Amino acid sequence: MGLFEDLNRFLENRLDEFLRNNPHLELQALEEQLREQEEDTLKLIADLQLQQKRLQDDILAVAQEIQRWHERMNKAQSKGRPDLAQAAQQREATLLHQGNQLWGKMEGVKQRIAQTKELQRQIQTRRNEVHTKAREVEAARTQAQAQAQAQSQWQTSAWNQSSNYNIGAGVDPLETQFQRWETDEELQQMKRNMGH
């Protein structure tokens, strides 16, 4: 077991190092993770809305049953059947309790829907931010590559130009500048030597 844990830790460390060295890939991975989280929250919202619909249907069914037993209770009372009226009243109370519990569950589901929608909105905002940042990093990376390529072409071009100078073919301005500088340096050195 320790070997697998060590290997797993090693691979995670290598992946982290790779992503640090390639921030555009890290941002792409983060964006993908946020996309998956957003999909999960949308599925959860759909499930919760389905639960809310079922609870509403159950509440409506219980309300119809309450009404039916209330009418039976009134009918039994008016017909002089207090035993049936009392049983009907107890059934109505049980159904009212059941209806209240269903209503409480439905309110809880409504709150979870609101919270999940807020979470989904936050994830979407974060995902948009990461997407924008990924585009900026990718643009900077592309620009850096273009600059590096241009620099490389300039260096190659400069190398080719400098290697194309034929020593006897004419005056090289850089060569002239260096000769002047070196001569001045030698004169300055001679003056210092004579001064001592």
The 8 nearest C-alpha neighbors of each residue, nearest first, counted from 0:
[[1, 3, 2, 4, 5, 6, 7, 8],
 [2, 0, 4, 3, 5, 6, 7, 8],
 [3, 1, 5, 0, 4, 6, 7, 8],
 [4, 2, 6, 0, 5, 1, 7, 8],
 [3, 5, 7, 1, 6, 2, 8, 0],
 [6, 4, 8, 2, 3, 7, 9, 1],
 [7, 5, 9, 3, 8, 4, 2, 10],
 [6, 8, 4, 10, 9, 5, 3, 11],
 [9, 7, 5, 11, 6, 10, 4, 12],
 [10, 8, 6, 12, 7, 11, 5, 13],
 [9, 11, 13, 7, 12, 8, 14, 6],
 [12, 10, 14, 8, 13, 9, 15, 7],
 [13, 11, 15, 9, 14, 10, 16, 8],
 [12, 14, 10, 16, 11, 15, 17, 9],
 [13, 15, 17, 11, 12, 16, 10, 18],
 [16, 14, 12, 18, 13, 17, 11, 19],
 [17, 15, 13, 19, 14, 18, 12, 20],
 [18, 16, 14, 20, 15, 19, 13, 21],
 [17, 19, 21, 25, 15, 20, 16, 22],
 [20, 18, 16, 21, 17, 22, 15, 25],
 [21, 19, 17, 18, 22, 16, 15, 25],
 [20, 22, 18, 19, 23, 24, 17, 25],
 [23, 21, 25, 24, 19, 18, 20, 26],
 [24, 22, 26, 25, 21, 133, 136, 137],
 [25, 23, 27, 26, 22, 21, 28, 18],
 [24, 26, 22, 18, 28, 27, 23, 29],
 [25, 27, 29, 23, 24, 28, 133, 30],
 [26, 28, 24, 30, 25, 29, 31, 23],
 [29, 27, 31, 25, 26, 30, 24, 32],
 [30, 28, 26, 32, 31, 27, 33, 25],
 [29, 31, 27, 33, 28, 32, 126, 26],
 [32, 30, 34, 28, 29, 33, 27, 35],
 [31, 33, 29, 35, 34, 30, 28, 36],
 [32, 34, 36, 30, 35, 31, 126, 37],
 [35, 33, 31, 37, 32, 36, 30, 38],
 [34, 36, 38, 32, 37, 33, 39, 31],
 [37, 35, 33, 39, 38, 34, 40, 32],
 [36, 38, 34, 40, 35, 39, 119, 33],
 [37, 39, 35, 41, 36, 40, 42, 34],
 [40, 38, 36, 42, 37, 41, 43, 35],
 [39, 41, 43, 37, 42, 38, 119, 44],
 [40, 42, 44, 38, 43, 39, 37, 45],
 [43, 41, 45, 39, 40, 44, 46, 38],
 [42, 44, 40, 46, 41, 45, 47, 39],
 [43, 45, 41, 47, 42, 46, 112, 48],
 [44, 46, 42, 48, 43, 47, 49, 41],
 [47, 45, 43, 49, 48, 44, 42, 50],
 [48, 46, 50, 44, 49, 45, 43, 51],
 [47, 49, 51, 45, 50, 46, 44, 52],
 [48, 50, 46, 52, 47, 51, 45, 53],
 [51, 49, 47, 53, 48, 52, 54, 46],
 [50, 52, 48, 54, 49, 53, 105, 55],
 [51, 53, 55, 49, 50, 54, 48, 56],
 [54, 52, 56, 50, 55, 51, 57, 49],
 [53, 55, 57, 51, 56, 52, 105, 58],
 [54, 56, 58, 52, 57, 53, 51, 59],
 [55, 57, 53, 59, 54, 58, 60, 52],
 [58, 56, 54, 60, 59, 55, 53, 61],
 [59, 57, 55, 61, 60, 56, 98, 54],
 [58, 60, 62, 56, 57, 61, 55, 63],
 [59, 61, 57, 63, 58, 62, 56, 64],
 [62, 60, 64, 58, 63, 59, 98, 65],
 [63, 61, 65, 59, 64, 60, 58, 66],
 [64, 62, 66, 60, 61, 65, 67, 59],
 [63, 65, 61, 67, 66, 62, 68, 60],
 [66, 64, 62, 68, 91, 63, 67, 69],
 [65, 67, 69, 63, 64, 68, 62, 70],
 [68, 66, 64, 70, 65, 69, 63, 71],
 [69, 67, 71, 65, 70, 66, 87, 91],
 [68, 70, 66, 72, 71, 67, 65, 73],
 [69, 71, 73, 67, 68, 72, 74, 66],
 [72, 70, 68, 74, 69, 73, 75, 67],
 [71, 73, 84, 87, 69, 75, 70, 74],
 [74, 72, 76, 70, 71, 75, 77, 69],
 [73, 75, 71, 77, 76, 72, 70, 78],
 [76, 74, 84, 80, 78, 72, 73, 77],
 [77, 75, 73, 79, 74, 78, 84, 80],
 [76, 78, 74, 79, 75, 73, 80, 72],
 [79, 77, 75, 76, 80, 74, 73, 81],
 [78, 80, 76, 77, 81, 75, 74, 84],
 [79, 81, 75, 82, 83, 76, 78, 84],
 [82, 80, 84, 83, 76, 85, 79, 75],
 [83, 81, 85, 84, 80, 86, 75, 87],
 [84, 82, 86, 85, 81, 80, 75, 87],
 [83, 85, 72, 81, 75, 87, 82, 76],
 [84, 86, 88, 82, 87, 83, 81, 89],
 [87, 85, 83, 89, 88, 84, 90, 82],
 [86, 88, 72, 90, 84, 85, 89, 68],
 [87, 89, 85, 91, 86, 90, 72, 84],
 [90, 88, 92, 86, 91, 87, 93, 85],
 [89, 91, 87, 93, 88, 92, 94, 86],
 [90, 92, 88, 94, 65, 89, 93, 68],
 [93, 91, 95, 89, 94, 90, 96, 88],
 [94, 92, 90, 96, 95, 91, 89, 97],
 [93, 95, 97, 91, 96, 92, 98, 65],
 [96, 94, 98, 92, 97, 93, 91, 99],
 [97, 95, 99, 93, 94, 98, 92, 100],
 [96, 98, 94, 100, 95, 99, 93, 101],
 [97, 99, 95, 101, 96, 100, 58, 94],
 [100, 98, 102, 96, 101, 97, 95, 103],
 [99, 101, 103, 97, 102, 98, 104, 96],
 [102, 100, 104, 98, 103, 99, 105, 97],
 [101, 103, 99, 105, 100, 104, 98, 106],
 [104, 102, 100, 106, 105, 101, 99, 107],
 [105, 103, 107, 101, 102, 106, 108, 100],
 [104, 106, 108, 102, 107, 103, 51, 54],
 [105, 107, 109, 103, 108, 104, 102, 110],
 [108, 106, 104, 110, 105, 109, 103, 111],
 [107, 109, 111, 105, 110, 106, 112, 104],
 [110, 108, 106, 112, 107, 111, 105, 113],
 [109, 111, 113, 107, 112, 108, 114, 106],
 [110, 112, 114, 108, 113, 109, 115, 107],
 [113, 111, 109, 115, 110, 114, 44, 116],
 [112, 114, 110, 116, 111, 115, 117, 109],
 [115, 113, 111, 117, 116, 112, 110, 118],
 [114, 116, 118, 112, 117, 113, 111, 119],
 [115, 117, 119, 113, 118, 114, 112, 120],
 [116, 118, 120, 114, 115, 119, 121, 113],
 [119, 117, 115, 121, 120, 116, 122, 114],
 [118, 120, 116, 122, 117, 121, 37, 40],
 [119, 121, 117, 123, 118, 122, 116, 124],
 [122, 120, 118, 124, 123, 119, 125, 117],
 [123, 121, 125, 119, 124, 120, 126, 118],
 [122, 124, 126, 120, 121, 125, 119, 127],
 [125, 123, 121, 127, 126, 122, 120, 128],
 [126, 124, 128, 122, 127, 123, 121, 129],
 [125, 127, 123, 129, 128, 124, 30, 33],
 [126, 128, 130, 124, 125, 129, 131, 123],
 [129, 127, 125, 131, 126, 130, 132, 124],
 [130, 128, 132, 126, 131, 127, 133, 30],
 [129, 131, 127, 133, 128, 132, 126, 134],
 [132, 130, 134, 128, 129, 133, 127, 135],
 [131, 133, 135, 129, 134, 130, 136, 128],
 [134, 132, 130, 136, 135, 131, 26, 23],
 [133, 135, 137, 131, 132, 136, 138, 130],
 [136, 134, 132, 138, 133, 137, 139, 131],
 [137, 135, 139, 133, 138, 134, 140, 23],
 [136, 138, 140, 134, 135, 139, 133, 141],
 [137, 139, 141, 135, 140, 136, 134, 142],
 [140, 138, 142, 136, 137, 141, 143, 135],
 [141, 139, 137, 143, 138, 142, 136, 144],
 [140, 142, 138, 144, 139, 143, 137, 145],
 [141, 143, 145, 139, 140, 144, 138, 146],
 [144, 142, 146, 140, 145, 141, 139, 147],
 [145, 143, 147, 141, 142, 146, 148, 140],
 [146, 144, 142, 148, 143, 147, 149, 141],
 [147, 145, 149, 143, 148, 144, 150, 142],
 [148, 146, 150, 144, 149, 145, 151, 143],
 [147, 149, 151, 145, 146, 150, 144, 152],
 [148, 150, 146, 152, 151, 147, 153, 145],
 [151, 149, 147, 153, 148, 152, 146, 154],
 [150, 152, 148, 154, 149, 153, 147, 155],
 [151, 153, 149, 155, 150, 154, 156, 148],
 [154, 152, 156, 150, 151, 155, 157, 149],
 [155, 153, 157, 151, 156, 152, 158, 150],
 [156, 154, 158, 152, 153, 157, 159, 151],
 [155, 157, 153, 159, 154, 158, 152, 160],
 [158, 156, 154, 160, 159, 155, 153, 161],
 [159, 157, 155, 161, 156, 160, 154, 162],
 [158, 160, 156, 162, 157, 161, 155, 163],
 [161, 159, 157, 163, 162, 158, 156, 164],
 [162, 160, 158, 163, 159, 164, 157, 156],
 [161, 163, 159, 160, 164, 158, 165, 157],
 [162, 164, 160, 161, 159, 165, 158, 166],
 [165, 163, 162, 161, 166, 160, 168, 171],
 [164, 166, 168, 167, 163, 169, 162, 161],
 [167, 165, 168, 164, 169, 170, 171, 163],
 [166, 168, 165, 169, 170, 164, 171, 163],
 [169, 167, 165, 166, 170, 164, 171, 163],
 [170, 168, 167, 171, 166, 165, 164, 172],
 [169, 171, 172, 168, 175, 174, 166, 167],
 [170, 172, 174, 173, 175, 169, 164, 166],
 [173, 171, 175, 174, 176, 170, 177, 169],
 [172, 174, 176, 175, 171, 177, 178, 170],
 [173, 175, 171, 177, 172, 176, 178, 170],
 [176, 174, 172, 178, 173, 177, 179, 171],
 [175, 177, 173, 179, 174, 178, 172, 180],
 [176, 178, 180, 174, 179, 175, 181, 173],
 [177, 179, 181, 175, 180, 176, 182, 174],
 [180, 178, 182, 176, 177, 181, 183, 175],
 [179, 181, 177, 183, 182, 178, 184, 176],
 [180, 182, 184, 178, 183, 179, 177, 185],
 [183, 181, 185, 179, 184, 180, 178, 186],
 [184, 182, 186, 180, 185, 181, 187, 179],
 [183, 185, 181, 187, 182, 186, 180, 188],
 [184, 186, 188, 182, 183, 187, 189, 181],
 [187, 185, 189, 183, 188, 184, 182, 190],
 [186, 188, 184, 190, 185, 189, 183, 191],
 [187, 189, 185, 191, 186, 190, 192, 184],
 [190, 188, 192, 186, 191, 187, 193, 185],
 [191, 189, 193, 187, 192, 188, 194, 186],
 [192, 190, 194, 188, 189, 193, 187, 195],
 [191, 193, 189, 190, 194, 195, 188, 187],
 [194, 192, 190, 195, 191, 189, 188, 187],
 [193, 195, 191, 192, 190, 189, 188, 187],
 [194, 193, 192, 191, 190, 189, 188, 187]]
